[in-house]
Protein backbone atom coordinates (compact mmCIF):
# COMPACT_ATOMS: atom_id res chain seq x y z
CA UNK A 1 0.00 0.00 0.00
CA UNK A 2 1.33 3.40 -1.00
CA UNK A 3 1.95 6.03 1.65
CA UNK A 4 0.28 9.46 1.34
CA UNK A 5 3.65 11.10 0.68
CA UNK A 6 4.39 8.69 -2.17
CA UNK A 7 0.93 9.29 -3.65
CA UNK A 8 1.50 13.05 -3.53
CA UNK A 9 4.82 12.71 -5.32
CA UNK A 10 3.30 10.49 -8.01
CA UNK A 11 0.45 12.96 -8.50
CA UNK A 12 2.93 15.84 -8.84
CA UNK A 13 4.96 13.85 -11.37
CA UNK A 14 1.83 13.08 -13.40
CA UNK A 15 1.00 16.80 -13.48
CA UNK A 16 4.47 17.63 -14.80
CA UNK A 17 4.25 14.96 -17.51
CA UNK A 18 0.76 16.12 -18.50
CA UNK A 19 2.01 19.70 -18.82
CA UNK A 20 4.85 18.56 -21.08
CA UNK A 21 2.47 16.57 -23.26
CA UNK A 22 0.08 19.50 -23.59
CA UNK A 23 2.96 21.59 -24.98
CA UNK A 24 5.26 19.16 -26.76
CA UNK A 25 8.58 20.59 -27.89
CA UNK A 26 8.20 18.99 -31.30
CA UNK A 27 4.92 20.78 -31.98
CA UNK A 28 6.38 24.12 -30.87
CA UNK A 29 9.40 23.58 -33.09
CA UNK A 30 7.16 22.78 -36.06
CA UNK A 31 5.17 25.98 -35.54
CA UNK A 32 8.38 28.01 -35.55
CA UNK A 33 9.53 26.21 -38.69
CA UNK A 34 6.33 27.18 -40.48
CA UNK A 35 6.84 30.82 -39.47
CA UNK A 36 10.50 30.93 -40.47
CA UNK A 37 10.18 29.03 -43.76
CA UNK A 38 7.56 31.19 -45.47
CA UNK A 39 8.43 32.41 -48.99
CA UNK A 40 12.20 31.85 -48.86
CA UNK A 41 14.41 29.86 -51.20
CA UNK A 42 16.06 28.16 -48.25
CA UNK A 43 14.86 29.58 -44.96
CA UNK A 44 16.97 30.68 -42.06
CA UNK A 45 15.64 28.18 -39.59
CA UNK A 46 14.68 29.35 -36.10
CA UNK A 47 16.83 28.78 -33.05
CA UNK A 48 16.30 25.98 -30.56
CA UNK A 49 15.98 23.09 -33.04
CA UNK A 50 17.68 19.71 -32.93
CA UNK A 51 18.69 18.63 -36.43
CA UNK A 52 20.08 15.21 -37.35
CA UNK A 53 22.37 15.37 -40.38
CA UNK A 54 23.06 11.96 -41.90
CA UNK A 55 25.81 11.17 -44.41
CA UNK A 56 26.26 7.69 -45.84
CA UNK A 57 30.02 7.52 -45.25
CA UNK A 58 32.46 8.80 -42.64
CA UNK A 59 34.46 10.40 -45.43
CA UNK A 60 31.59 12.85 -45.97
CA UNK A 61 32.17 14.34 -42.51
CA UNK A 62 33.39 17.61 -44.05
CA UNK A 63 30.15 17.87 -46.01
CA UNK A 64 28.05 17.54 -42.86
CA UNK A 65 30.24 19.90 -40.84
CA UNK A 66 30.06 22.54 -43.56
CA UNK A 67 26.26 22.35 -43.64
CA UNK A 68 26.04 22.68 -39.84
CA UNK A 69 28.59 25.53 -39.70
CA UNK A 70 26.80 27.40 -42.48
CA UNK A 71 23.60 27.42 -40.43
CA UNK A 72 25.43 28.08 -37.15
CA UNK A 73 27.16 31.15 -38.56
CA UNK A 74 23.76 32.73 -39.17
CA UNK A 75 22.72 32.01 -35.57
CA UNK A 76 25.63 33.89 -33.96
CA UNK A 77 24.62 37.14 -32.27
CA UNK A 78 26.12 39.43 -29.64
CA UNK A 79 24.11 37.59 -26.99
CA UNK A 80 24.90 34.14 -28.39
CA UNK A 81 28.45 34.51 -29.71
CA UNK A 82 29.74 30.94 -29.27
CA UNK A 83 29.60 27.68 -31.21
CA UNK A 84 30.66 24.38 -29.65
CA UNK A 85 32.01 21.38 -31.55
CA UNK A 86 31.71 18.11 -29.60
CA UNK A 87 33.20 14.72 -30.45
CA UNK A 88 34.59 11.59 -28.82
CA UNK A 89 38.35 11.62 -28.40
CA UNK A 90 38.53 8.25 -30.17
CA UNK A 91 36.88 9.76 -33.27
CA UNK A 92 39.38 12.59 -33.67
CA UNK A 93 41.45 10.66 -36.21
CA UNK A 94 38.33 9.82 -38.22
CA UNK A 95 36.73 13.26 -38.44
CA UNK A 96 39.75 15.53 -38.02
CA UNK A 97 39.59 19.20 -37.00
CA UNK A 98 38.07 22.33 -38.54
CA UNK A 99 40.68 24.45 -40.36
CA UNK A 100 41.04 27.96 -38.90
CA UNK A 101 41.69 29.92 -42.14
CA UNK A 102 38.88 27.98 -43.80
CA UNK A 103 36.50 29.03 -41.05
CA UNK A 104 37.50 32.68 -41.61
CA UNK A 105 36.81 32.36 -45.33
CA UNK A 106 33.49 30.76 -44.42
CA UNK A 107 32.56 33.87 -42.45
CA UNK A 108 33.15 32.43 -38.95
CA UNK A 109 35.81 33.76 -36.59
CA UNK A 110 37.79 30.72 -35.34
CA UNK A 111 37.80 32.22 -31.81
CA UNK A 112 34.03 31.70 -31.65
CA UNK A 113 34.41 27.92 -32.02
CA UNK A 114 35.15 25.87 -28.89
CA UNK A 115 36.32 22.27 -29.29
CA UNK A 116 35.21 19.69 -26.72
CA UNK A 117 36.50 16.11 -26.69
CA UNK A 118 35.18 13.52 -24.26
CA UNK A 119 36.09 9.94 -23.36
CA UNK A 120 32.76 8.13 -23.79
CA UNK A 121 29.06 8.58 -24.55
CA UNK A 122 28.16 9.20 -20.90
CA UNK A 123 30.43 12.25 -20.87
CA UNK A 124 29.25 13.11 -24.38
CA UNK A 125 25.59 13.37 -23.36
CA UNK A 126 26.44 15.21 -20.14
CA UNK A 127 28.51 17.79 -22.05
CA UNK A 128 25.81 18.15 -24.71
CA UNK A 129 23.10 18.84 -22.13
CA UNK A 130 25.28 21.34 -20.25
CA UNK A 131 26.19 23.27 -23.39
CA UNK A 132 22.69 23.25 -24.85
CA UNK A 133 21.35 24.70 -21.59
CA UNK A 134 23.66 27.75 -21.81
CA UNK A 135 21.79 30.69 -23.35
CA UNK A 136 25.01 32.38 -24.50
CA UNK A 137 25.67 29.56 -27.00
CA UNK A 138 24.38 29.87 -30.56
CA UNK A 139 24.69 26.19 -31.45
CA UNK A 140 26.40 22.92 -30.66
CA UNK A 141 27.66 20.59 -33.40
CA UNK A 142 28.26 16.98 -32.35
CA UNK A 143 29.86 14.10 -34.28
CA UNK A 144 28.16 10.75 -33.61
CA UNK A 145 29.62 7.69 -35.27
CA UNK A 146 27.57 4.50 -35.41
CA UNK A 147 24.46 3.90 -33.29
CA UNK A 148 25.42 4.30 -29.60
CA UNK A 149 22.88 2.72 -27.25
CA UNK A 150 22.92 5.67 -24.85
CA UNK A 151 21.77 8.04 -27.58
CA UNK A 152 18.23 6.65 -27.61
CA UNK A 153 14.84 8.33 -27.97
CA UNK A 154 14.78 9.36 -24.30
CA UNK A 155 18.20 11.05 -24.57
CA UNK A 156 17.24 12.85 -27.78
CA UNK A 157 13.98 13.95 -26.15
CA UNK A 158 15.92 15.52 -23.27
CA UNK A 159 18.14 17.36 -25.75
CA UNK A 160 15.09 18.51 -27.72
CA UNK A 161 13.38 19.89 -24.62
CA UNK A 162 16.50 21.72 -23.48
CA UNK A 163 17.09 23.16 -26.96
CA UNK A 164 13.54 24.48 -27.12
CA UNK A 165 13.80 26.00 -23.64
CA UNK A 166 17.17 27.70 -24.11
CA UNK A 167 16.97 28.66 -27.80
CA UNK A 168 20.25 26.85 -28.55
CA UNK A 169 20.36 24.86 -31.80
CA UNK A 170 21.95 21.42 -32.01
CA UNK A 171 23.30 19.57 -35.03
CA UNK A 172 23.87 15.83 -34.60
CA UNK A 173 26.22 14.76 -37.40
CA UNK A 174 25.56 11.07 -37.96
CA UNK A 175 26.85 8.51 -40.46
CA UNK A 176 25.55 5.36 -42.10
CA UNK A 177 22.22 4.14 -43.45
CA UNK A 178 20.53 3.22 -40.15
CA UNK A 179 17.81 5.49 -38.82
CA UNK A 180 16.83 5.12 -35.18
CA UNK A 181 13.75 6.73 -33.67
CA UNK A 182 14.59 10.12 -32.19
CA UNK A 183 12.95 13.34 -31.03
CA UNK A 184 14.89 15.56 -33.45
CA UNK A 185 12.89 18.30 -35.15
CA UNK A 186 14.51 17.73 -38.55
CA UNK A 187 16.43 14.89 -40.14
CA UNK A 188 18.53 15.49 -43.24
CA UNK A 189 20.36 13.16 -45.57
CA UNK A 190 23.35 14.82 -47.24
CA UNK A 191 24.77 13.43 -50.48
CA UNK A 192 27.95 14.39 -52.36
CA UNK A 193 27.45 16.85 -55.19
CA UNK A 194 29.79 18.36 -57.77
CA UNK A 195 30.80 21.91 -57.01
CA UNK A 196 29.42 24.82 -58.99
CA UNK A 197 31.10 26.26 -62.07
CA UNK A 198 34.13 28.48 -61.57
CA UNK A 199 33.46 31.86 -63.23
CA UNK A 200 36.95 32.13 -64.79
CA UNK A 201 38.16 28.54 -65.17
CA UNK A 202 35.93 25.81 -66.56
CA UNK A 203 38.16 23.16 -64.97
CA UNK A 204 38.49 24.89 -61.62
CA UNK A 205 36.49 24.27 -58.48
CA UNK A 206 33.51 26.53 -58.00
CA UNK A 207 31.24 27.14 -55.03
CA UNK A 208 30.53 24.23 -52.68
CA UNK A 209 27.18 22.50 -53.14
CA UNK A 210 24.98 20.33 -50.95
CA UNK A 211 22.33 17.88 -52.12
CA UNK A 212 19.79 17.43 -49.32
CA UNK A 213 16.89 15.13 -48.68
CA UNK A 214 14.59 16.04 -45.79
CA UNK A 215 13.64 12.70 -44.24
CA UNK A 216 11.83 14.02 -41.18
CA UNK A 217 10.01 17.28 -40.49
CA UNK A 218 8.71 19.91 -42.88
CA UNK A 219 9.94 23.31 -44.05
CA UNK A 220 8.88 25.60 -46.88
CA UNK A 221 5.66 23.76 -47.66
CA UNK A 222 6.12 20.21 -48.84
CA UNK A 223 9.55 20.50 -50.47
CA UNK A 224 11.78 17.61 -49.41
CA UNK A 225 14.76 17.77 -51.80
CA UNK A 226 17.21 20.65 -52.15
CA UNK A 227 20.33 21.52 -54.10
CA UNK A 228 22.12 24.37 -52.37
CA UNK A 229 25.19 26.41 -53.21
CA UNK A 230 27.29 28.44 -50.81
CA UNK A 231 27.59 32.17 -51.46
CA UNK A 232 29.04 35.00 -49.39
CA UNK A 233 25.48 35.71 -48.23
CA UNK A 234 24.71 32.14 -47.21
CA UNK A 235 22.87 29.34 -48.97
CA UNK A 236 21.41 29.84 -52.44
CA UNK A 237 19.00 27.44 -54.13
CA UNK A 238 20.43 26.09 -57.40
CA UNK A 239 17.93 26.43 -60.24
CA UNK A 240 17.01 23.31 -62.29
CA UNK A 241 18.68 24.76 -65.43
CA UNK A 242 21.96 25.31 -63.60
CA UNK A 243 22.02 21.68 -62.43
CA UNK A 244 22.43 20.23 -65.90
CA UNK A 245 23.94 23.03 -67.99
CA UNK A 246 27.47 22.37 -69.20
CA UNK A 247 30.16 24.94 -68.45
CA UNK A 248 30.86 27.35 -71.28
CA UNK A 249 34.38 27.82 -72.60
CA UNK A 250 35.37 31.45 -72.03
CA UNK A 251 38.41 33.47 -72.91
CA UNK A 252 40.02 35.30 -70.04
CA UNK A 253 41.10 38.34 -72.09
CA UNK A 254 40.20 39.51 -75.63
CA UNK A 255 42.66 38.65 -78.36
CA UNK A 256 44.37 35.77 -76.57
CA UNK A 257 45.49 32.57 -78.28
CA UNK A 258 45.94 29.09 -76.79
CA UNK A 259 49.51 28.01 -76.19
CA UNK A 260 50.27 24.83 -78.17
CA UNK A 261 51.75 22.89 -75.23
CA UNK A 262 49.66 24.32 -72.39
CA UNK A 263 46.26 22.75 -71.88
CA UNK A 264 43.95 25.68 -72.67
CA UNK A 265 46.08 28.21 -70.82
CA UNK A 266 45.85 31.66 -72.39
CA UNK A 267 48.78 33.46 -73.98
CA UNK A 268 48.73 37.07 -75.13
CA UNK A 269 49.34 37.45 -78.88
FENSUL-V270575 format. One record per residue. RES is the residue in one small letter. PHI is phi in radians with two decimals (NA if undefined). OMEGA is omega in whole degrees, -180 to 180 (999 if undefined). BURIAL is b if it has 24 or more other C-alpha atoms within 12 Angstrom, else e. Layout:
RES:PHI:OMEGA:BURIAL, RES:PHI:OMEGA:BURIAL
//
This chain:
x:NA:-177:e, x:-1.35:176:e, x:-1.33:178:e, x:-1.00:-180:e, x:-1.14:179:e, x:-1.15:178:e, x:-1.11:178:e, x:-1.12:179:e, x:-1.12:178:e, x:-1.13:179:e, x:-1.13:178:e, x:-1.14:179:e, x:-1.13:178:e, x:-1.10:179:e, x:-1.11:179:e, x:-1.12:180:e, x:-1.11:179:e, x:-1.08:179:e, x:-1.16:177:e, x:-1.11:-178:e, x:-1.20:177:e, x:-1.21:179:e, x:-2.23:-177:e, x:-1.18:-178:e, x:-1.08:-178:b, x:-1.14:180:b, x:-1.16:178:e, x:-1.11:179:b, x:-1.08:180:b, x:-1.16:178:b, x:-1.09:179:b, x:-1.20:176:b, x:-1.07:-179:b, x:-1.07:179:e, x:-1.21:-174:e, x:-1.44:-174:e, x:-1.78:-173:e, x:-1.34:171:e, x:1.00:174:e, x:-2.29:180:e, x:-1.07:169:e, x:-2.40:-168:b, x:-1.24:168:b, x:-1.39:-172:b, x:-1.23:-177:b, x:-1.19:179:b, x:-1.31:175:b, x:1.43:179:b, x:-1.83:171:b, x:-1.82:-179:b, x:-2.06:171:b, x:-1.61:-179:b, x:-2.12:-176:b, x:-1.73:169:b, x:-2.13:-175:b, x:-1.21:-174:b, x:-2.21:176:b, x:-1.07:-178:b, x:-1.18:178:e, x:-1.60:-178:b, x:-1.05:179:b, x:-1.10:178:b, x:-1.10:-180:b, x:-1.16:-179:b, x:-1.09:178:b, x:-1.08:179:b, x:-1.14:180:b, x:-1.20:180:b, x:-1.16:179:b, x:-1.08:177:b, x:-1.25:-177:b, x:-1.10:180:b, x:-1.03:179:b, x:-1.31:180:b, x:-1.63:-177:b, x:-1.23:176:b, x:-2.36:178:e, x:-1.13:179:e, x:-1.51:178:e, x:-2.24:-171:b, x:-1.56:-169:b, x:-2.00:173:b, x:-2.19:179:b, x:-1.91:177:b, x:-2.10:-172:b, x:-2.01:176:b, x:-2.72:174:b, x:-1.28:180:b, x:-1.04:-179:e, x:-1.20:-178:e, x:-1.65:-175:e, x:-1.07:-180:e, x:-1.23:-179:e, x:-1.36:-172:e, x:-1.72:178:b, x:1.26:-177:e, x:-2.25:171:b, x:-1.09:-177:b, x:-1.72:-174:e, x:-0.91:179:e, x:-1.05:177:e, x:-1.15:177:e, x:-1.10:179:e, x:-1.08:178:e, x:-1.12:-179:e, x:-1.31:180:b, x:1.70:-179:b, x:-2.11:176:b, x:-1.19:-179:e, x:-0.99:-179:b, x:-1.15:179:e, x:-1.40:-176:b, x:-1.73:179:b, x:-1.93:179:b, x:-1.56:177:b, x:-2.27:177:b, x:-2.11:-176:b, x:-2.19:-173:e, x:-1.44:-175:e, x:-2.64:-175:e, x:-1.24:176:b, x:-1.09:177:e, x:-1.17:180:e, x:-1.03:-178:b, x:-1.20:177:b, x:-1.09:180:e, x:-1.10:-180:b, x:-1.07:-179:b, x:-1.18:179:b, x:-1.17:-179:b, x:-1.18:-175:b, x:-1.22:178:b, x:-1.55:-178:b, x:-1.55:-174:b, x:-1.28:178:b, x:-1.59:178:b, x:-1.73:178:b, x:-1.40:-180:b, x:-2.80:172:b, x:-2.24:180:b, x:-1.96:-173:b, x:-2.28:175:b, x:-1.45:179:b, x:-2.30:178:b, x:-1.63:178:b, x:1.31:-178:b, x:-2.25:-179:e, x:-1.10:-177:e, x:-1.12:-177:e, x:-1.21:179:e, x:-1.56:-178:b, x:-1.73:-178:e, x:-1.09:-179:e, x:-1.08:179:e, x:-1.13:180:b, x:-1.19:176:b, x:-1.16:177:b, x:-1.07:179:b, x:-1.12:180:b, x:-1.12:179:b, x:-1.13:-180:b, x:-1.19:179:b, x:-1.10:180:b, x:-1.12:-178:b, x:-1.28:-174:b, x:-1.67:-176:b, x:1.33:178:b, x:-1.79:-180:b, x:-1.45:178:b, x:-2.32:178:b, x:-2.09:177:b, x:-1.65:-179:b, x:-1.53:-174:b, x:-2.12:-171:b, x:-2.42:-180:b, x:1.94:-177:e, x:-1.75:-180:e, x:-1.27:180:e, x:-2.33:178:e, x:-1.51:175:e, x:-1.17:-180:e, x:-2.61:180:b, x:-1.76:178:b, x:-1.14:178:b, x:-1.32:-179:b, x:-2.33:173:b, x:-2.31:-180:b, x:-1.91:165:b, x:-2.03:180:b, x:-1.78:-180:b, x:-2.21:180:b, x:-1.03:-179:b, x:-2.55:178:e, x:-1.06:179:e, x:-1.19:178:b, x:-1.23:-178:b, x:-1.39:175:b, x:-1.29:-174:e, x:-1.17:-175:e, x:-2.12:-178:e, x:-2.57:-175:e, x:-1.16:178:e, x:-1.78:-179:e, x:-1.48:179:e, x:-1.43:178:e, x:-1.71:-177:e, x:-1.17:178:e, x:-1.15:180:b, x:-2.26:178:b, x:-2.20:171:b, x:-1.82:-171:b, x:-2.13:172:b, x:-2.18:180:b, x:-1.48:-176:b, x:-1.60:-179:b, x:-2.57:-178:b, x:1.66:-178:b, x:-2.65:172:b, x:-2.42:177:b, x:0.88:179:b, x:1.32:-177:e, x:-1.92:-179:e, x:-1.20:-177:e, x:-2.12:-178:e, x:-2.15:-176:b, x:-2.39:167:b, x:-2.20:-173:b, x:-1.98:177:b, x:-2.24:-178:b, x:-1.48:175:b, x:-2.19:180:e, x:-1.16:179:e, x:-1.80:-180:e, x:1.93:-178:b, x:-1.25:172:b, x:-2.25:179:b, x:-1.40:-180:b, x:-1.39:-178:b, x:-1.24:-180:e, x:-1.01:-179:e, x:-1.18:-179:e, x:-1.28:-177:e, x:-1.25:-173:e, x:-1.98:-176:e, x:-1.21:179:e, x:-1.41:179:e, x:-1.15:-180:e, x:-1.58:176:e, x:-1.31:-179:e, x:-2.18:178:e, x:-1.76:-175:e, x:-1.15:-180:e, x:-2.37:179:e, x:-1.08:174:e, x:1.41:-179:e, x:-1.51:179:e, x:-2.20:179:e, x:-1.23:175:e, x:-1.29:-174:e, x:-1.12:-177:e, x:-1.90:180:e, x:-1.96:-174:e, x:-1.13:175:e, x:1.11:174:e, x:-1.43:-175:e, x:-1.33:177:e, x:-2.48:-178:e, x:-1.19:-179:e, x:-1.59:999:e
//
